[in-house]
Amino acid sequence: MATKEEISMTGFSIVAYAGDAKTSLIEALQHAQKGEFAKAQACVDEANQSIVDAHNEQTKLLSKEAGGEDMDVTFIMVHGQDTLMTTMMLMDEVRFFIDEYKRIDKIEKNLGIN
């Protein structure tokens, strides 16, 4: 059986990775607003790696539970899951907005504004 401490530590790890991803995504959006699309993509790539790392932490416990181990739900693990889910949704939104900034940039260049 996974201990509450182990589950909570996994939750802390997920929160940390998701928090890193969120920071990178906000930075990506800031770069995209300035037309710095290569920098924006690099930040999105960093965020994606942090999300993968969070999923890897999560998978450790999921594998144990799938193997029949009992799991106690801890508040920090619930918080970790919530943070990861909202960060993944933010990833989708940031990708959309970066695409829109690229579209606007292209239109402005065609109009001679930029």
MMTF fields as JSON, N, C-alpha, C and O atoms, coordinates in Angstrom:
{
  "mmtfVersion": "1.0.0",
  "mmtfProducer": "UNKNOWN",
  "numBonds": 455,
  "numAtoms": 456,
  "numGroups": 114,
  "numChains": 1,
  "numModels": 1,
  "chainsPerModel": [1],
  "groupsPerChain": [114],
  "chainIdList": ["A"],
  "bondAtomList": [4, 2, 8, 6, 12, 10, 16, 14, 20, 18, 24, 22, 28, 26, 32, 30, 36, 34, 40, 38, 44, 42, 48, 46, 52, 50, 56, 54, 60, 58, 64, 62, 68, 66, 72, 70, 76, 74, 80, 78, 84, 82, 88, 86, 92, 90, 96, 94, 100, 98, 104, 102, 108, 106, 112, 110, 116, 114, 120, 118, 124, 122, 128, 126, 132, 130, 136, 134, 140, 138, 144, 142, 148, 146, 152, 150, 156, 154, 160, 158, 164, 162, 168, 166, 172, 170, 176, 174, 180, 178, 184, 182, 188, 186, 192, 190, 196, 194, 200, 198, 204, 202, 208, 206, 212, 210, 216, 214, 220, 218, 224, 222, 228, 226, 232, 230, 236, 234, 240, 238, 244, 242, 248, 246, 252, 250, 256, 254, 260, 258, 264, 262, 268, 266, 272, 270, 276, 274, 280, 278, 284, 282, 288, 286, 292, 290, 296, 294, 300, 298, 304, 302, 308, 306, 312, 310, 316, 314, 320, 318, 324, 322, 328, 326, 332, 330, 336, 334, 340, 338, 344, 342, 348, 346, 352, 350, 356, 354, 360, 358, 364, 362, 368, 366, 372, 370, 376, 374, 380, 378, 384, 382, 388, 386, 392, 390, 396, 394, 400, 398, 404, 402, 408, 406, 412, 410, 416, 414, 420, 418, 424, 422, 428, 426, 432, 430, 436, 434, 440, 438, 444, 442, 448, 446, 452, 450],
  "bondOrderList": [1, 1, 1, 1, 1, 1, 1, 1, 1, 1, 1, 1, 1, 1, 1, 1, 1, 1, 1, 1, 1, 1, 1, 1, 1, 1, 1, 1, 1, 1, 1, 1, 1, 1, 1, 1, 1, 1, 1, 1, 1, 1, 1, 1, 1, 1, 1, 1, 1, 1, 1, 1, 1, 1, 1, 1, 1, 1, 1, 1, 1, 1, 1, 1, 1, 1, 1, 1, 1, 1, 1, 1, 1, 1, 1, 1, 1, 1, 1, 1, 1, 1, 1, 1, 1, 1, 1, 1, 1, 1, 1, 1, 1, 1, 1, 1, 1, 1, 1, 1, 1, 1, 1, 1, 1, 1, 1, 1, 1, 1, 1, 1, 1],
  "groupList": [{"groupName": "MET", "atomNameList": ["N", "CA", "C", "O"], "elementList": ["N", "C", "C", "O"], "formalChargeList": [0, 0, 0, 0], "bondAtomList": [1, 0, 2, 1, 3, 2], "bondOrderList": [1, 1, 2], "singleLetterCode": "M", "chemCompType": "L-PEPTIDE LINKING"}, {"groupName": "ALA", "atomNameList": ["N", "CA", "C", "O"], "elementList": ["N", "C", "C", "O"], "formalChargeList": [0, 0, 0, 0], "bondAtomList": [1, 0, 2, 1, 3, 2], "bondOrderList": [1, 1, 2], "singleLetterCode": "A", "chemCompType": "L-PEPTIDE LINKING"}, {"groupName": "THR", "atomNameList": ["N", "CA", "C", "O"], "elementList": ["N", "C", "C", "O"], "formalChargeList": [0, 0, 0, 0], "bondAtomList": [1, 0, 2, 1, 3, 2], "bondOrderList": [1, 1, 2], "singleLetterCode": "T", "chemCompType": "L-PEPTIDE LINKING"}, {"groupName": "LYS", "atomNameList": ["N", "CA", "C", "O"], "elementList": ["N", "C", "C", "O"], "formalChargeList": [0, 0, 0, 0], "bondAtomList": [1, 0, 2, 1, 3, 2], "bondOrderList": [1, 1, 2], "singleLetterCode": "K", "chemCompType": "L-PEPTIDE LINKING"}, {"groupName": "GLU", "atomNameList": ["N", "CA", "C", "O"], "elementList": ["N", "C", "C", "O"], "formalChargeList": [0, 0, 0, 0], "bondAtomList": [1, 0, 2, 1, 3, 2], "bondOrderList": [1, 1, 2], "singleLetterCode": "E", "chemCompType": "L-PEPTIDE LINKING"}, {"groupName": "ILE", "atomNameList": ["N", "CA", "C", "O"], "elementList": ["N", "C", "C", "O"], "formalChargeList": [0, 0, 0, 0], "bondAtomList": [1, 0, 2, 1, 3, 2], "bondOrderList": [1, 1, 2], "singleLetterCode": "I", "chemCompType": "L-PEPTIDE LINKING"}, {"groupName": "SER", "atomNameList": ["N", "CA", "C", "O"], "elementList": ["N", "C", "C", "O"], "formalChargeList": [0, 0, 0, 0], "bondAtomList": [1, 0, 2, 1, 3, 2], "bondOrderList": [1, 1, 2], "singleLetterCode": "S", "chemCompType": "L-PEPTIDE LINKING"}, {"groupName": "GLY", "atomNameList": ["N", "CA", "C", "O"], "elementList": ["N", "C", "C", "O"], "formalChargeList": [0, 0, 0, 0], "bondAtomList": [1, 0, 2, 1, 3, 2], "bondOrderList": [1, 1, 2], "singleLetterCode": "G", "chemCompType": "PEPTIDE LINKING"}, {"groupName": "PHE", "atomNameList": ["N", "CA", "C", "O"], "elementList": ["N", "C", "C", "O"], "formalChargeList": [0, 0, 0, 0], "bondAtomList": [1, 0, 2, 1, 3, 2], "bondOrderList": [1, 1, 2], "singleLetterCode": "F", "chemCompType": "L-PEPTIDE LINKING"}, {"groupName": "VAL", "atomNameList": ["N", "CA", "C", "O"], "elementList": ["N", "C", "C", "O"], "formalChargeList": [0, 0, 0, 0], "bondAtomList": [1, 0, 2, 1, 3, 2], "bondOrderList": [1, 1, 2], "singleLetterCode": "V", "chemCompType": "L-PEPTIDE LINKING"}, {"groupName": "TYR", "atomNameList": ["N", "CA", "C", "O"], "elementList": ["N", "C", "C", "O"], "formalChargeList": [0, 0, 0, 0], "bondAtomList": [1, 0, 2, 1, 3, 2], "bondOrderList": [1, 1, 2], "singleLetterCode": "Y", "chemCompType": "L-PEPTIDE LINKING"}, {"groupName": "ASP", "atomNameList": ["N", "CA", "C", "O"], "elementList": ["N", "C", "C", "O"], "formalChargeList": [0, 0, 0, 0], "bondAtomList": [1, 0, 2, 1, 3, 2], "bondOrderList": [1, 1, 2], "singleLetterCode": "D", "chemCompType": "L-PEPTIDE LINKING"}, {"groupName": "LEU", "atomNameList": ["N", "CA", "C", "O"], "elementList": ["N", "C", "C", "O"], "formalChargeList": [0, 0, 0, 0], "bondAtomList": [1, 0, 2, 1, 3, 2], "bondOrderList": [1, 1, 2], "singleLetterCode": "L", "chemCompType": "L-PEPTIDE LINKING"}, {"groupName": "GLN", "atomNameList": ["N", "CA", "C", "O"], "elementList": ["N", "C", "C", "O"], "formalChargeList": [0, 0, 0, 0], "bondAtomList": [1, 0, 2, 1, 3, 2], "bondOrderList": [1, 1, 2], "singleLetterCode": "Q", "chemCompType": "L-PEPTIDE LINKING"}, {"groupName": "HIS", "atomNameList": ["N", "CA", "C", "O"], "elementList": ["N", "C", "C", "O"], "formalChargeList": [0, 0, 0, 0], "bondAtomList": [1, 0, 2, 1, 3, 2], "bondOrderList": [1, 1, 2], "singleLetterCode": "H", "chemCompType": "L-PEPTIDE LINKING"}, {"groupName": "CYS", "atomNameList": ["N", "CA", "C", "O"], "elementList": ["N", "C", "C", "O"], "formalChargeList": [0, 0, 0, 0], "bondAtomList": [1, 0, 2, 1, 3, 2], "bondOrderList": [1, 1, 2], "singleLetterCode": "C", "chemCompType": "L-PEPTIDE LINKING"}, {"groupName": "ASN", "atomNameList": ["N", "CA", "C", "O"], "elementList": ["N", "C", "C", "O"], "formalChargeList": [0, 0, 0, 0], "bondAtomList": [1, 0, 2, 1, 3, 2], "bondOrderList": [1, 1, 2], "singleLetterCode": "N", "chemCompType": "L-PEPTIDE LINKING"}, {"groupName": "ARG", "atomNameList": ["N", "CA", "C", "O"], "elementList": ["N", "C", "C", "O"], "formalChargeList": [0, 0, 0, 0], "bondAtomList": [1, 0, 2, 1, 3, 2], "bondOrderList": [1, 1, 2], "singleLetterCode": "R", "chemCompType": "L-PEPTIDE LINKING"}],
  "groupTypeList": [0, 1, 2, 3, 4, 4, 5, 6, 0, 2, 7, 8, 6, 5, 9, 1, 10, 1, 7, 11, 1, 3, 2, 6, 12, 5, 4, 1, 12, 13, 14, 1, 13, 3, 7, 4, 8, 1, 3, 1, 13, 1, 15, 9, 11, 4, 1, 16, 13, 6, 5, 9, 11, 1, 14, 16, 4, 13, 2, 3, 12, 12, 6, 3, 4, 1, 7, 7, 4, 11, 0, 11, 9, 2, 8, 5, 0, 9, 14, 7, 13, 11, 2, 12, 0, 2, 2, 0, 0, 12, 0, 11, 4, 9, 17, 8, 8, 5, 11, 4, 10, 3, 17, 5, 11, 3, 5, 4, 3, 16, 12, 7, 5, 16],
  "groupIdList": [1, 2, 3, 4, 5, 6, 7, 8, 9, 10, 11, 12, 13, 14, 15, 16, 17, 18, 19, 20, 21, 22, 23, 24, 25, 26, 27, 28, 29, 30, 31, 32, 33, 34, 35, 36, 37, 38, 39, 40, 41, 42, 43, 44, 45, 46, 47, 48, 49, 50, 51, 52, 53, 54, 55, 56, 57, 58, 59, 60, 61, 62, 63, 64, 65, 66, 67, 68, 69, 70, 71, 72, 73, 74, 75, 76, 77, 78, 79, 80, 81, 82, 83, 84, 85, 86, 87, 88, 89, 90, 91, 92, 93, 94, 95, 96, 97, 98, 99, 100, 101, 102, 103, 104, 105, 106, 107, 108, 109, 110, 111, 112, 113, 114],
  "secStructList": [7, 7, 7, 2, 2, 2, 2, 2, 2, 2, 2, 2, 2, 2, 2, 2, 2, 2, 2, 2, 2, 2, 2, 2, 2, 2, 2, 2, 2, 2, 2, 2, 2, 6, 6, 7, 2, 2, 2, 2, 2, 2, 2, 2, 2, 2, 2, 2, 2, 2, 2, 2, 2, 2, 2, 2, 2, 2, 2, 2, 2, 2, 2, 2, 2, 2, 6, 6, 7, 7, 7, 7, 7, 7, 2, 2, 2, 2, 2, 2, 2, 2, 2, 2, 2, 2, 2, 2, 2, 2, 2, 2, 2, 2, 2, 2, 2, 2, 2, 2, 2, 2, 2, 2, 2, 2, 2, 2, 2, 2, 2, 6, 7, 7],
  "xCoordList": [0.838, 0.0, 0.879, 1.837, 0.539, 1.243, 0.856, -0.317, 1.834, 1.564, 0.996, 1.149, 0.34, -0.182, 0.956, 0.802, 2.095, 3.256, 3.706, 3.985, 3.775, 4.174, 3.18, 3.572, 1.909, 0.873, 0.965, 0.856, 1.162, 1.284, 2.529, 2.482, 3.629, 4.861, 4.686, 5.197, 3.974, 3.672, 2.812, 3.031, 1.843, 1.008, 1.83, 1.606, 2.788, 3.675, 4.477, 4.639, 4.971, 5.741, 4.884, 5.332, 3.661, 2.754, 2.467, 2.467, 2.221, 1.972, 3.194, 3.053, 4.381, 5.602, 5.794, 6.059, 5.663, 5.825, 4.757, 5.059, 3.518, 2.436, 2.643, 2.356, 3.139, 3.439, 4.535, 4.453, 5.564, 6.627, 6.061, 6.415, 5.184, 4.566, 3.745, 3.807, 2.983, 2.147, 3.011, 2.678, 4.101, 5.014, 5.561, 5.615, 5.965, 6.485, 5.421, 5.723, 4.187, 3.109, 2.791, 2.537, 2.801, 2.569, 3.701, 3.468, 4.922, 6.07, 5.936, 6.266, 5.459, 5.253, 4.272, 4.491, 3.208, 2.196, 2.776, 2.478, 3.591, 4.229, 5.153, 5.183, 5.9, 6.766, 5.93, 6.265, 4.856, 4.009, 3.4, 3.278, 3.022, 2.455, 3.449, 3.058, 4.734, 5.796, 6.241, 7.124, 5.636, 6.032, 7.27, 7.854, 7.669, 8.861, 8.415, 8.377, 8.081, 7.436, 8.37, 7.923, 9.643, 10.598, 10.766, 10.817, 10.85, 10.951, 9.669, 9.706, 8.545, 7.255, 7.207, 6.785, 7.635, 7.607, 8.545, 8.222, 9.704, 10.637, 9.992, 10.172, 9.253, 8.561, 7.46, 7.27, 6.742, 5.701, 6.345, 5.805, 7.491, 8.199, 8.629, 8.518, 9.121, 9.482, 8.261, 8.324, 7.163, 5.919, 5.481, 5.065, 5.575, 5.182, 6.03, 5.505, 7.328, 8.194, 7.809, 7.821, 7.473, 7.04, 5.745, 5.57, 4.847, 3.598, 3.886, 3.276, 4.799, 5.201, 5.786, 5.478, 6.621, 7.206, 6.119, 6.183, 5.119, 4.005, 3.239, 2.867, 3.007, 2.307, 3.111, 2.541, 4.412, 5.255, 5.127, 5.077, 5.076, 4.866, 3.509, 3.382, 2.519, 1.158, 1.068, 0.399, 1.738, 1.681, 2.236, 1.787, 3.203, 3.757, 2.656, 2.56, 1.832, 0.747, -0.374, -0.964, -0.66, -1.706, -1.355, -2.221, -0.094, 0.348, 0.171, -0.256, 0.505, 0.33, -1.146, -1.506, -1.982, -3.409, -3.957, -4.751, -3.534, -3.974, -3.501, -4.133, -2.387, -1.864, -2.551, -2.19, -3.532, -4.308, -3.995, -4.626, -3.025, -2.709, -3.819, -4.409, -4.085, -5.047, -4.397, -3.206, -5.187, -4.689, -5.573, -6.799, -4.942, -5.657, -5.603, -4.552, -6.723, -6.766, -6.279, -6.74, -5.339, -4.88, -5.244, -5.371, -5.408, -5.782, -4.72, -5.051, -3.453, -2.391, -2.417, -2.097, -2.791, -2.891, -4.062, -3.949, -5.17, -6.309, -5.899, -6.232, -5.186, -4.705, -3.762, -3.829, -2.9, -1.986, -2.734, -2.398, -3.74, -4.531, -5.247, -5.288, -5.803, -6.507, -5.537, -5.848, -4.38, -3.386, -2.912, -2.775, -2.665, -2.235, -3.321, -3.028, -4.553, -5.645, -5.824, -5.981, -5.8, -5.993, -4.792, -4.954, -3.608, -2.425, -2.485, -2.073, -2.994, -3.15, -4.169, -3.997, -5.215, -6.193, -5.547, -5.795, -4.731, -4.015, -3.1, -2.967, -2.475, -1.604, -2.394, -1.922, -3.573, -4.404, -4.746, -4.698, -5.089, -5.453, -4.267, -4.402, -3.11, -1.913, -1.531, -1.164, -1.614, -1.321, -2.27, -1.853, -3.54, -4.518, -4.134, -4.12, -3.824, -3.5, -2.206, -2.101, -1.238, -0.006, -0.327, 0.17, -1.153, -1.564, -2.27, -2.059, -3.088, -3.792, -2.818, -2.956, -1.84, -0.83, -0.039, 0.3, 0.252, 0.95, 0.081, 0.573, -1.199, -2.125, -2.206, -2.159, -2.327, -2.392, -1.098, -1.118, 0.025, 1.329, 1.42, 1.892, 0.97, 0.998, 0.105, 0.498, -1.081, -2.004, -1.388, -1.433, -0.813, -0.204, 0.954, 1.121, 1.744, 2.852, 2.327, 2.888, 1.256, 0.653, 0.069, 0.046, -0.395, -0.962, 0.106, -0.175, 1.331, 2.415, 2.381, 3.001, 1.66, 1.546, 2.739, 3.208, 3.207, 4.254, 5.568, 6.561],
  "yCoordList": [-1.192, 0.0, 1.25, 1.354, 2.18, 3.46, 4.224, 4.284, 4.791, 5.548, 6.92, 7.415, 7.518, 8.87, 9.83, 10.738, 9.616, 10.483, 10.357, 11.363, 9.131, 8.914, 9.571, 10.204, 9.413, 10.012, 11.536, 12.2, 12.083, 13.534, 14.061, 15.116, 13.347, 13.776, 13.747, 14.617, 12.761, 12.722, 13.922, 14.552, 14.238, 15.416, 16.691, 17.546, 16.832, 17.997, 18.069, 19.143, 16.931, 16.901, 17.331, 18.094, 16.845, 17.206, 18.703, 19.356, 19.251, 20.694, 21.475, 22.465, 21.032, 21.741, 21.709, 22.743, 20.538, 20.438, 21.247, 21.952, 21.145, 21.897, 23.393, 24.172, 23.796, 25.215, 25.714, 26.824, 24.895, 25.258, 25.401, 26.325, 24.482, 24.54, 25.813, 26.479, 26.146, 27.35, 28.598, 29.478, 28.674, 29.808, 29.906, 30.994, 28.779, 28.768, 29.175, 29.858, 28.765, 29.112, 30.6, 31.197, 31.199, 32.639, 33.387, 34.381, 32.903, 33.508, 33.357, 34.279, 32.209, 31.984, 32.996, 33.556, 33.227, 34.181, 35.593, 36.341, 35.95, 37.267, 37.425, 38.482, 36.375, 36.427, 36.542, 37.315, 35.782, 35.818, 37.204, 37.668, 37.863, 39.207, 40.174, 41.135, 39.915, 40.771, 40.301, 40.907, 39.227, 38.7, 37.816, 37.501, 37.417, 36.568, 35.102, 34.445, 34.621, 33.314, 32.14, 31.116, 32.261, 31.183, 31.048, 29.938, 32.18, 32.149, 31.599, 30.84, 31.983, 31.478, 29.965, 29.271, 29.449, 27.998, 27.28, 26.202, 27.874, 27.265, 27.161, 26.162, 28.178, 28.147, 27.093, 26.403, 26.964, 25.937, 24.554, 23.66, 24.382, 23.095, 22.788, 21.649, 23.807, 23.625, 23.23, 22.331, 23.905, 23.6, 22.172, 21.455, 21.767, 20.412, 19.383, 18.377, 19.63, 18.699, 18.639, 17.563, 19.764, 19.776, 18.987, 18.285, 19.103, 18.339, 16.849, 16.037, 16.482, 15.076, 14.575, 13.466, 15.388, 15.006, 14.811, 13.88, 15.7, 15.567, 14.277, 13.568, 13.975, 12.735, 11.513, 10.521, 11.583, 10.462, 10.216, 9.069, 11.288, 11.159, 10.529, 9.628, 11.012, 10.518, 9.03, 8.255, 8.654, 7.273, 6.28, 5.136, 6.714, 5.826, 5.348, 4.161, 6.288, 5.91, 5.179, 4.242, 5.604, 4.925, 3.461, 2.588, 3.204, 1.819, 0.989, -0.164, 1.593, 0.876, 0.583, -0.52, 1.566, 1.351, 0.305, -0.552, 0.378, -0.609, -2.013, -3.009, -2.076, -3.356, -3.875, -4.929, -3.136, -3.605, -2.951, -3.269, -2.038, -1.367, -0.389, 0.271, -0.315, 0.665, 2.037, 2.172, 3.045, 4.423, 5.285, 5.258, 6.043, 7.05, 8.357, 8.746, 9.014, 10.304, 11.357, 11.415, 12.191, 13.293, 14.595, 14.652, 15.635, 16.922, 17.412, 17.962, 17.215, 17.7, 16.959, 17.544, 15.689, 14.954, 15.479, 15.609, 15.776, 16.363, 17.711, 18.021, 18.499, 19.796, 19.603, 20.35, 18.614, 18.316, 17.969, 18.458, 17.132, 16.735, 17.947, 18.112, 18.782, 19.976, 20.933, 21.476, 21.133, 22.034, 21.518, 22.293, 20.232, 19.65, 19.814, 20.202, 19.525, 19.614, 21.046, 21.256, 22.016, 23.397, 23.888, 24.697, 23.412, 23.787, 23.186, 23.823, 21.969, 21.361, 22.14, 22.293, 22.625, 23.445, 24.773, 25.271, 25.336, 26.568, 26.337, 27.212, 25.177, 24.849, 24.958, 25.563, 24.383, 24.453, 25.899, 26.291, 26.68, 28.076, 28.893, 29.704, 28.684, 29.428, 29.079, 29.96, 27.813, 27.432, 28.142, 28.622, 28.203, 28.904, 30.375, 30.906, 31.031, 32.451, 32.722, 33.731, 31.848, 32.021, 31.951, 32.758, 30.992, 30.906, 32.187, 32.66, 32.74, 33.982, 35.156, 35.997, 35.217, 36.28, 36.151, 37.158, 34.932, 34.718, 35.201, 35.84, 34.891, 35.304, 36.825, 37.399, 37.468, 38.934, 39.537, 40.514, 38.951, 39.441, 39.37, 40.305, 38.272, 38.092, 39.125, 39.714, 39.341, 40.328, 41.72, 42.479, 42.048, 43.376, 43.565, 44.649, 42.534, 42.639, 42.826, 43.602, 42.121, 42.263, 43.659, 44.169, 44.267, 45.625, 46.704, 47.892, 46.282, 47.24, 47.952, 49.002, 47.385, 47.986, 47.6, 48.392, 46.423, 45.884, 45.801, 45.37],
  "zCoordList": [0.0, 0.0, 0.0, 0.766, -0.86, -0.879, 0.382, 0.752, 1.021, 2.243, 1.9, 0.783, 2.882, 2.685, 2.356, 1.539, 3.0, 2.751, 1.29, 0.639, 0.78, -0.607, -1.567, -2.547, -1.276, -2.13, -2.08, -3.111, -0.897, -0.755, -1.454, -2.088, -1.348, -2.021, -3.536, -4.241, -4.028, -5.463, -5.83, -6.864, -4.992, -5.216, -5.256, -6.113, -4.331, -4.329, -5.63, -6.208, -6.08, -7.331, -8.508, -9.364, -8.549, -9.644, -9.614, -10.657, -8.425, -8.298, -8.788, -9.506, -8.404, -8.796, -10.313, -10.927, -10.91, -12.362, -13.096, -14.058, -12.643, -13.282, -13.108, -14.018, -11.945, -11.71, -12.633, -13.159, -12.831, -13.776, -15.184, -15.916, -15.551, -16.878, -17.03, -18.063, -16.006, -16.065, -16.242, -17.035, -15.516, -15.637, -17.054, -17.628, -17.617, -18.99, -19.996, -20.974, -19.766, -20.688, -20.659, -21.705, -19.493, -19.391, -20.09, -20.778, -19.909, -20.581, -22.104, -22.85, -22.557, -23.99, -24.55, -25.624, -23.835, -24.279, -24.354, -25.286, -23.389, -23.399, -24.608, -25.239, -24.925, -26.11, -27.384, -28.282, -27.46, -28.653, -28.848, -29.982, -27.774, -27.874, -28.504, -29.166, -28.295, -28.842, -30.228, -30.835, -30.729, -32.031, -31.981, -33.018, -30.783, -30.591, -30.586, -29.546, -31.774, -31.878, -31.603, -31.088, -31.931, -31.618, -30.106, -29.577, -29.421, -27.959, -27.351, -26.382, -27.921, -27.426, -27.561, -26.636, -28.707, -28.915, -27.954, -27.455, -27.694, -26.74, -25.355, -24.658, -24.964, -23.67, -23.662, -22.66, -24.757, -24.855, -24.755, -24.103, -25.398, -25.322, -23.891, -23.439, -23.176, -21.764, -20.945, -20.107, -21.196, -20.477, -20.751, -19.841, -21.996, -22.355, -21.602, -21.124, -21.497, -20.766, -19.289, -18.691, -18.707, -17.305, -17.131, -16.135, -18.095, -18.027, -18.163, -17.467, -19.044, -19.175, -17.85, -17.414, -17.218, -15.924, -14.865, -14.062, -14.874, -13.927, -14.19, -13.255, -15.453, -15.803, -15.368, -14.911, -15.508, -15.084, -13.58, -13.137, -12.806, -11.356, -11.078, -10.249, -11.773, -11.6, -11.959, -11.276, -13.017, -13.502, -12.489, -12.423, -11.71, -10.677, -9.731, -9.421, -9.281, -8.377, -9.104, -8.565, -10.313, -11.08, -11.311, -11.253, -11.571, -11.783, -10.519, -10.571, -9.385, -8.114, -7.854, -7.442, -8.094, -7.868, -8.84, -8.453, -10.09, -11.082, -10.699, -11.052, -9.977, -9.514, -8.258, -7.734, -7.785, -6.647, -5.315, -4.307, -5.296, -4.027, -3.65, -4.506, -2.357, -1.857, -1.845, -1.566, -2.148, -2.171, -1.292, -1.402, -0.429, 0.349, -0.429, -0.938, -0.514, -1.186, -0.194, 0.946, -0.647, 0.191, -0.503, -1.726, 0.296, -0.268, -1.248, -2.298, -0.911, -1.796, -3.128, -4.163, -3.118, -4.374, -5.204, -6.423, -4.558, -5.268, -5.857, -7.001, -5.082, -5.55, -6.747, -7.723, -6.662, -7.762, -9.035, -10.114, -8.909, -10.073, -10.673, -11.892, -9.816, -10.267, -10.965, -12.025, -10.374, -10.95, -12.308, -13.254, -12.404, -13.671, -14.735, -15.866, -14.38, -15.344, -15.854, -17.057, -14.966, -15.401, -16.214, -17.128, -15.892, -16.666, -18.068, -19.038, -18.171, -19.493, -20.326, -21.536, -19.688, -20.397, -20.811, -21.909, -19.939, -20.273, -21.473, -22.329, -21.54, -22.672, -23.981, -24.944, -24.014, -25.215, -25.567, -26.733, -24.559, -24.793, -25.28, -26.197, -24.673, -25.08, -26.514, -27.291, -26.865, -28.26, -29.221, -30.275, -28.854, -29.682, -29.827, -30.938, -28.716, -28.764, -29.529, -30.226, -29.408, -30.181, -31.672, -32.458, -32.054, -33.463, -33.899, -35.016, -33.045, -33.376, -33.48, -34.368, -32.581, -32.68, -33.979, -34.6, -34.388, -35.663, -36.827, -37.756, -36.767, -37.816, -37.894, -38.982, -36.746, -36.7, -37.223, -37.971, -36.828, -37.285, -38.81, -39.458, -39.363, -40.824, -41.514, -42.521, -40.981, -41.553, -41.481, -42.449, -40.325, -40.167, -41.142, -41.702, -41.348, -42.314, -43.727, -44.501, -44.066, -45.395, -45.597, -46.717, -44.528, -44.608, -44.456, -44.613, -44.149, -43.957, -42.625, -42.459, -41.676, -40.342, -39.478, -38.661, -39.658, -38.783, -39.496, -38.911]
}
